[in-house]
Amino acid sequence: MQFEFKASFDRCFKKLTPSRQQKIYQAIDTFLKYLDSETKLPLGLGLKNWHGSYWEIRSSIKDRILFEFTDRITFLFVGNHDEIKKFMKRK
């Protein structure tokens, strides 16, 4: 499965502490391994469909990762629940 990170994701990601960044990478890695059928989807990842091709996973109670799932995975944004809602209103 091909994936990419949009500039909007990178801008949010760079503002996070290194420990939060590490958790984001771990959540993304776990999700990609799940898609490759290497592991089961952990319940803590909290995979959720926003609408259509927009999905969210959690890296922690606070941080969420928004992505678009089409023929590839495009990681769009990192933030808390309210920040994701704001971002999605612009979509």
Contacts in CASP RR format, 6 or more apart in sequence:
PFRMAT RR
TARGET T0000
AUTHOR 0000-0000-0000
METHOD contacts of the structure
MODEL  1
MQFEFKASFDRCFKKLTPSRQQKIYQAIDTFLKYLDSETKLPLGLGLKNW
HGSYWEIRSSIKDRILFEFTDRITFLFVGNHDEIKKFMKRK
1 32 0 8 1.000
1 35 0 8 1.000
1 36 0 8 1.000
1 72 0 8 1.000
1 73 0 8 1.000
2 71 0 8 1.000
2 72 0 8 1.000
2 73 0 8 1.000
3 32 0 8 1.000
3 72 0 8 1.000
3 73 0 8 1.000
3 74 0 8 1.000
3 75 0 8 1.000
4 72 0 8 1.000
4 73 0 8 1.000
4 74 0 8 1.000
4 75 0 8 1.000
5 13 0 8 1.000
5 74 0 8 1.000
5 75 0 8 1.000
6 74 0 8 1.000
6 75 0 8 1.000
6 76 0 8 1.000
6 77 0 8 1.000
8 76 0 8 1.000
8 77 0 8 1.000
8 87 0 8 1.000
9 75 0 8 1.000
9 76 0 8 1.000
9 77 0 8 1.000
9 78 0 8 1.000
12 77 0 8 1.000
12 78 0 8 1.000
12 79 0 8 1.000
12 83 0 8 1.000
13 21 0 8 1.000
13 24 0 8 1.000
13 78 0 8 1.000
16 24 0 8 1.000
16 63 0 8 1.000
16 78 0 8 1.000
20 59 0 8 1.000
20 60 0 8 1.000
20 63 0 8 1.000
23 59 0 8 1.000
23 60 0 8 1.000
23 63 0 8 1.000
24 59 0 8 1.000
24 63 0 8 1.000
24 65 0 8 1.000
24 78 0 8 1.000
26 59 0 8 1.000
27 45 0 8 1.000
27 57 0 8 1.000
27 58 0 8 1.000
27 59 0 8 1.000
27 65 0 8 1.000
28 57 0 8 1.000
28 59 0 8 1.000
28 65 0 8 1.000
28 75 0 8 1.000
30 39 0 8 1.000
30 42 0 8 1.000
30 45 0 8 1.000
31 41 0 8 1.000
31 45 0 8 1.000
31 47 0 8 1.000
31 57 0 8 1.000
32 73 0 8 1.000
33 39 0 8 1.000
34 40 0 8 1.000
34 41 0 8 1.000
34 45 0 8 1.000
35 73 0 8 1.000
41 47 0 8 1.000
44 58 0 8 1.000
45 57 0 8 1.000
45 58 0 8 1.000
46 56 0 8 1.000
46 57 0 8 1.000
46 58 0 8 1.000
47 55 0 8 1.000
47 56 0 8 1.000
47 57 0 8 1.000
48 55 0 8 1.000
48 56 0 8 1.000
48 57 0 8 1.000
49 55 0 8 1.000
49 56 0 8 1.000
50 56 0 8 1.000
50 66 0 8 1.000
50 84 0 8 1.000
50 88 0 8 1.000
53 68 0 8 1.000
53 69 0 8 1.000
53 70 0 8 1.000
54 66 0 8 1.000
54 67 0 8 1.000
54 68 0 8 1.000
54 69 0 8 1.000
54 76 0 8 1.000
54 88 0 8 1.000
54 91 0 8 1.000
55 66 0 8 1.000
55 67 0 8 1.000
55 68 0 8 1.000
55 69 0 8 1.000
56 64 0 8 1.000
56 65 0 8 1.000
56 66 0 8 1.000
56 67 0 8 1.000
56 84 0 8 1.000
57 64 0 8 1.000
57 65 0 8 1.000
57 67 0 8 1.000
58 64 0 8 1.000
58 65 0 8 1.000
59 65 0 8 1.000
59 78 0 8 1.000
62 79 0 8 1.000
62 80 0 8 1.000
63 78 0 8 1.000
63 79 0 8 1.000
63 80 0 8 1.000
64 78 0 8 1.000
64 79 0 8 1.000
64 80 0 8 1.000
64 81 0 8 1.000
64 84 0 8 1.000
65 75 0 8 1.000
65 77 0 8 1.000
65 78 0 8 1.000
65 79 0 8 1.000
66 75 0 8 1.000
66 76 0 8 1.000
66 77 0 8 1.000
66 78 0 8 1.000
66 79 0 8 1.000
66 84 0 8 1.000
66 87 0 8 1.000
66 88 0 8 1.000
67 73 0 8 1.000
67 74 0 8 1.000
67 75 0 8 1.000
67 76 0 8 1.000
68 74 0 8 1.000
68 76 0 8 1.000
76 87 0 8 1.000
77 83 0 8 1.000
77 84 0 8 1.000
77 87 0 8 1.000
END
